[in-house]
Amino acid sequence: MTIEVAVIPAAGRGTRLRPATRVVPKALVPIVDRPAIQYGVEEAARAGATEAIIVVDPGVGSLVHKHFADEGPLPGLEHMKITPVTQPVPLGLGHAVLTAREAVAGRTFFCMLADNISRIDVLDQMAAQFDGTSMVSLRHLTDDFLARYGVIVPGAWRSETVVEVRGAVEKPGVERAPSRLGLVGRYIFTPEVFETLDGLAPGFGGEIQLTDAIDALGRRGRCDGFVSPDDLLDVGNPAGLLEASTVLGLAHAELGEGYRRFLKGLL
Protein backbone atom coordinates (compact mmCIF):
# COMPACT_ATOMS: atom_id res chain seq x y z
CA MET A 1 0.00 0.00 0.00
CA THR A 2 1.05 3.59 -0.58
CA ILE A 3 1.41 5.65 2.59
CA GLU A 4 0.28 9.16 1.73
CA VAL A 5 0.89 11.15 4.89
CA ALA A 6 3.83 11.81 7.21
CA VAL A 7 3.70 13.25 10.72
CA ILE A 8 6.82 15.18 11.71
CA PRO A 9 6.97 16.28 15.37
CA ALA A 10 9.02 19.48 15.29
CA ALA A 11 7.92 21.21 18.48
CA GLY A 12 10.35 21.84 21.29
CA ARG A 13 12.41 24.83 22.27
CA GLY A 14 15.74 23.48 21.06
CA THR A 15 17.43 24.35 24.36
CA ARG A 16 20.49 22.22 23.53
CA LEU A 17 21.12 24.45 20.52
CA ARG A 18 20.94 27.79 22.36
CA PRO A 19 21.73 30.55 21.54
CA ALA A 20 21.10 29.57 17.89
CA THR A 21 17.44 28.79 18.66
CA ARG A 22 16.62 31.91 20.65
CA VAL A 23 14.99 33.35 17.52
CA VAL A 24 15.13 30.58 14.89
CA PRO A 25 12.92 27.53 15.64
CA LYS A 26 14.85 24.28 15.98
CA ALA A 27 13.19 22.82 12.89
CA LEU A 28 14.39 25.74 10.76
CA VAL A 29 18.04 25.74 11.82
CA PRO A 30 19.97 25.48 8.51
CA ILE A 31 22.16 22.51 7.62
CA VAL A 32 24.23 23.18 4.50
CA ASP A 33 21.63 24.73 2.16
CA ARG A 34 18.26 23.92 3.75
CA PRO A 35 16.61 23.78 7.19
CA ALA A 36 16.55 20.55 9.17
CA ILE A 37 12.82 20.00 8.66
CA GLN A 38 13.18 20.00 4.88
CA TYR A 39 15.38 16.90 4.90
CA GLY A 40 12.58 14.95 6.59
CA VAL A 41 9.87 16.25 4.27
CA GLU A 42 11.99 15.32 1.26
CA GLU A 43 12.56 11.79 2.59
CA ALA A 44 8.81 11.36 3.14
CA ALA A 45 8.09 12.59 -0.40
CA ARG A 46 10.54 10.09 -1.89
CA ALA A 47 8.74 7.34 0.06
CA GLY A 48 5.44 8.30 -1.59
CA ALA A 49 3.87 10.73 0.89
CA THR A 50 1.90 13.65 -0.54
CA GLU A 51 1.16 15.42 2.76
CA ALA A 52 3.43 16.35 5.66
CA ILE A 53 1.74 17.19 8.96
CA ILE A 54 4.33 19.17 10.92
CA VAL A 55 3.68 19.49 14.67
CA VAL A 56 5.09 22.79 15.91
CA ASP A 57 5.13 25.14 18.88
CA PRO A 58 2.58 27.98 19.03
CA GLY A 59 3.53 30.75 16.64
CA VAL A 60 5.88 28.61 14.53
CA GLY A 61 3.35 27.16 12.07
CA SER A 62 3.28 30.29 9.91
CA LEU A 63 7.09 30.28 9.63
CA VAL A 64 7.15 26.62 8.58
CA HIS A 65 4.38 27.16 6.03
CA LYS A 66 6.15 30.26 4.73
CA HIS A 67 9.35 28.31 4.13
CA PHE A 68 7.61 25.65 2.05
CA ALA A 69 5.05 27.86 0.29
CA ASP A 70 6.70 31.21 -0.44
CA GLU A 71 8.18 31.71 -3.91
CA GLY A 72 6.49 28.53 -5.14
CA PRO A 73 7.09 24.88 -4.19
CA LEU A 74 10.59 23.62 -3.50
CA PRO A 75 12.21 21.21 -5.99
CA GLY A 76 11.01 17.67 -5.39
CA LEU A 77 8.12 18.86 -3.20
CA GLU A 78 5.80 20.17 -5.92
CA HIS A 79 3.07 17.69 -4.95
CA MET A 80 3.58 17.85 -1.18
CA LYS A 81 0.90 19.48 0.95
CA ILE A 82 2.28 21.05 4.14
CA THR A 83 -0.08 21.07 7.13
CA PRO A 84 1.25 22.74 10.31
CA VAL A 85 -0.45 21.59 13.53
CA THR A 86 0.19 23.33 16.85
CA GLN A 87 1.08 21.44 20.02
CA PRO A 88 -0.22 23.97 22.56
CA VAL A 89 1.72 22.59 25.54
CA PRO A 90 4.95 20.53 25.40
CA LEU A 91 3.79 17.29 27.01
CA GLY A 92 6.13 14.86 25.28
CA LEU A 93 6.75 13.19 21.94
CA GLY A 94 3.76 10.90 22.31
CA HIS A 95 1.53 13.89 22.94
CA ALA A 96 2.97 15.63 19.87
CA VAL A 97 2.02 12.66 17.69
CA LEU A 98 -1.43 12.55 19.30
CA THR A 99 -1.89 16.22 18.42
CA ALA A 100 -1.85 15.23 14.73
CA ARG A 101 -4.75 12.77 15.12
CA GLU A 102 -7.44 14.90 13.50
CA ALA A 103 -5.24 15.87 10.57
CA VAL A 104 -4.22 12.24 9.95
CA ALA A 105 -7.92 11.38 9.64
CA GLY A 106 -7.74 7.62 10.11
CA ARG A 107 -4.87 6.96 7.71
CA THR A 108 -1.76 4.86 8.20
CA PHE A 109 1.15 7.29 8.36
CA PHE A 110 4.88 7.74 8.41
CA CYS A 111 6.30 9.42 11.50
CA MET A 112 9.76 10.91 11.74
CA LEU A 113 11.66 13.17 14.10
CA ALA A 114 12.65 16.54 12.67
CA ASP A 115 16.06 16.55 14.35
CA ASN A 116 17.09 13.11 13.07
CA ILE A 117 18.32 13.16 9.47
CA SER A 118 18.92 9.98 7.49
CA ARG A 119 21.54 9.69 4.74
CA ILE A 120 19.50 6.96 3.02
CA ASP A 121 15.77 6.61 2.46
CA VAL A 122 14.87 4.59 5.54
CA LEU A 123 11.13 5.33 5.22
CA ASP A 124 11.10 3.91 1.70
CA GLN A 125 12.86 0.76 2.92
CA MET A 126 10.38 0.40 5.78
CA ALA A 127 7.42 0.88 3.44
CA ALA A 128 8.69 -2.01 1.32
CA GLN A 129 8.57 -4.27 4.42
CA PHE A 130 5.28 -2.95 5.83
CA ASP A 131 2.54 -5.58 6.12
CA GLY A 132 -0.19 -3.68 7.97
CA THR A 133 1.39 -3.77 11.43
CA SER A 134 3.02 -0.69 12.94
CA MET A 135 6.77 -0.64 12.34
CA VAL A 136 9.67 1.18 14.01
CA SER A 137 13.21 1.73 12.78
CA LEU A 138 16.01 0.33 14.92
CA ARG A 139 19.77 0.33 15.10
CA HIS A 140 22.29 -1.51 17.25
CA LEU A 141 23.40 0.74 20.10
CA THR A 142 26.62 0.81 22.07
CA ASP A 143 26.39 1.05 25.86
CA ASP A 144 26.84 4.82 25.96
CA PHE A 145 23.66 5.35 23.91
CA LEU A 146 21.35 3.13 25.99
CA ALA A 147 20.46 5.98 28.35
CA ARG A 148 19.65 8.30 25.43
CA TYR A 149 17.27 6.20 23.31
CA GLY A 150 14.25 3.98 23.73
CA VAL A 151 15.17 0.29 23.52
CA ILE A 152 12.95 -2.60 22.41
CA VAL A 153 12.25 -6.05 23.79
CA PRO A 154 12.86 -8.20 20.69
CA GLY A 155 10.86 -11.25 19.72
CA ALA A 156 11.34 -13.59 16.78
CA TRP A 157 13.20 -12.44 13.69
CA ARG A 158 10.97 -12.43 10.61
CA SER A 159 13.92 -11.83 8.27
CA GLU A 160 17.49 -10.52 8.44
CA THR A 161 16.20 -6.98 8.97
CA VAL A 162 12.72 -7.34 10.52
CA VAL A 163 12.10 -8.41 14.13
CA GLU A 164 8.99 -8.67 16.27
CA VAL A 165 8.75 -5.95 18.91
CA ARG A 166 7.45 -7.42 22.18
CA GLY A 167 7.87 -4.26 24.26
CA ALA A 168 9.97 -1.12 24.69
CA VAL A 169 11.62 0.89 27.48
CA GLU A 170 12.44 4.60 27.36
CA LYS A 171 16.13 5.42 27.99
CA PRO A 172 16.83 2.39 30.20
CA GLY A 173 20.61 2.64 30.56
CA VAL A 174 22.94 -0.35 30.51
CA GLU A 175 21.54 -2.09 33.59
CA ARG A 176 17.89 -2.06 32.50
CA ALA A 177 18.23 -2.40 28.73
CA PRO A 178 16.33 -5.45 27.40
CA SER A 179 18.48 -5.46 24.23
CA ARG A 180 20.83 -3.26 22.24
CA LEU A 181 18.20 -2.43 19.60
CA GLY A 182 17.31 1.25 19.90
CA LEU A 183 14.47 3.34 18.46
CA VAL A 184 15.94 5.86 16.04
CA GLY A 185 13.27 8.24 14.81
CA ARG A 186 11.52 6.60 11.85
CA TYR A 187 8.13 4.90 12.20
CA ILE A 188 5.08 3.66 10.32
CA PHE A 189 1.95 3.73 12.45
CA THR A 190 -1.58 2.53 11.88
CA PRO A 191 -4.37 4.65 13.45
CA GLU A 192 -4.32 2.20 16.37
CA VAL A 193 -1.43 4.20 17.83
CA PHE A 194 -3.74 7.13 18.58
CA GLU A 195 -6.05 5.01 20.74
CA THR A 196 -2.98 3.67 22.52
CA LEU A 197 -1.52 7.15 23.13
CA ASP A 198 -4.89 8.44 24.31
CA GLY A 199 -4.92 5.91 27.14
CA LEU A 200 -1.38 6.47 28.40
CA ALA A 201 -0.43 8.03 31.71
CA PRO A 202 2.65 10.27 31.82
CA GLY A 203 5.83 8.20 31.78
CA PHE A 204 9.55 8.99 31.75
CA GLY A 205 10.14 12.64 32.64
CA GLY A 206 6.45 13.15 33.41
CA GLU A 207 5.64 13.22 29.68
CA ILE A 208 3.47 11.18 27.32
CA GLN A 209 6.11 8.96 25.75
CA LEU A 210 5.88 7.51 22.25
CA THR A 211 8.06 4.65 23.51
CA ASP A 212 5.29 3.68 25.95
CA ALA A 213 2.81 3.46 23.07
CA ILE A 214 5.28 1.26 21.16
CA ASP A 215 5.60 -0.89 24.29
CA ALA A 216 1.82 -1.32 24.46
CA LEU A 217 1.57 -2.14 20.74
CA GLY A 218 4.38 -4.66 21.07
CA ARG A 219 2.77 -6.40 24.04
CA ARG A 220 -0.34 -6.86 21.87
CA GLY A 221 1.70 -8.27 18.99
CA ARG A 222 1.00 -5.20 16.89
CA CYS A 223 4.50 -3.87 16.13
CA ASP A 224 7.55 -4.91 14.13
CA GLY A 225 11.05 -3.43 14.01
CA PHE A 226 13.18 -2.70 10.95
CA VAL A 227 16.93 -2.66 11.57
CA SER A 228 18.28 0.22 9.53
CA PRO A 229 21.73 0.09 7.93
CA ASP A 230 22.05 3.84 8.44
CA ASP A 231 23.09 5.79 11.52
CA LEU A 232 20.79 8.79 11.76
CA LEU A 233 22.36 12.20 12.17
CA ASP A 234 21.10 13.82 15.38
CA VAL A 235 21.02 17.57 14.72
CA GLY A 236 19.38 18.44 18.04
CA ASN A 237 22.69 19.22 19.75
CA PRO A 238 25.70 21.34 18.73
CA ALA A 239 28.11 18.44 18.14
CA GLY A 240 25.53 16.54 16.10
CA LEU A 241 24.67 19.65 14.10
CA LEU A 242 28.34 20.14 13.24
CA GLU A 243 28.78 16.49 12.29
CA ALA A 244 25.65 16.54 10.11
CA SER A 245 26.78 19.71 8.37
CA THR A 246 30.10 18.04 7.55
CA VAL A 247 28.61 14.73 6.38
CA LEU A 248 25.88 16.34 4.29
CA GLY A 249 28.21 19.03 3.02
CA LEU A 250 30.66 16.43 1.72
CA ALA A 251 27.80 14.51 0.07
CA HIS A 252 26.29 17.61 -1.57
CA ALA A 253 26.22 17.28 -5.37
CA GLU A 254 27.33 20.85 -6.04
CA LEU A 255 29.25 21.84 -2.92
CA GLY A 256 30.82 18.57 -1.82
CA GLU A 257 34.01 18.52 -3.86
CA GLY A 258 34.97 22.10 -3.05
CA TYR A 259 34.18 21.53 0.62
CA ARG A 260 36.36 18.41 0.64
CA ARG A 261 39.30 20.39 -0.73
CA PHE A 262 38.68 23.09 1.86
CA LEU A 263 38.74 20.58 4.73
CA LYS A 264 41.91 18.94 3.43
CA GLY A 265 43.56 22.33 3.42
CA LEU A 266 42.71 22.79 7.10
CA LEU A 267 43.98 19.40 8.29
Secondary structure, 3 states (H helix, E strand, C coil): CCCCEEEEECCCCCHHHCCCCCCCCHHHCEECCEEHHHHHHHHHHHCCCCEEEEEECCCCHHHHHHHHHCCCCCCCCCCCEEEEEECCCCCCHHHHHHHCHHHHCCCCEEEECCCEECCCCHHHHHHHHCCCCEEEEEEECCHHHCCCCCEEEEEEECCCCEEEEEEEECCCHHHHCCCCEEEEEEEEECCHHHHHHHCCCCCHHHCCCHHHHHHHHHHCCCEEEEECCCCCEECCCHHHHHHHHHHHHHHCCCCHHHHHHHHHHHC
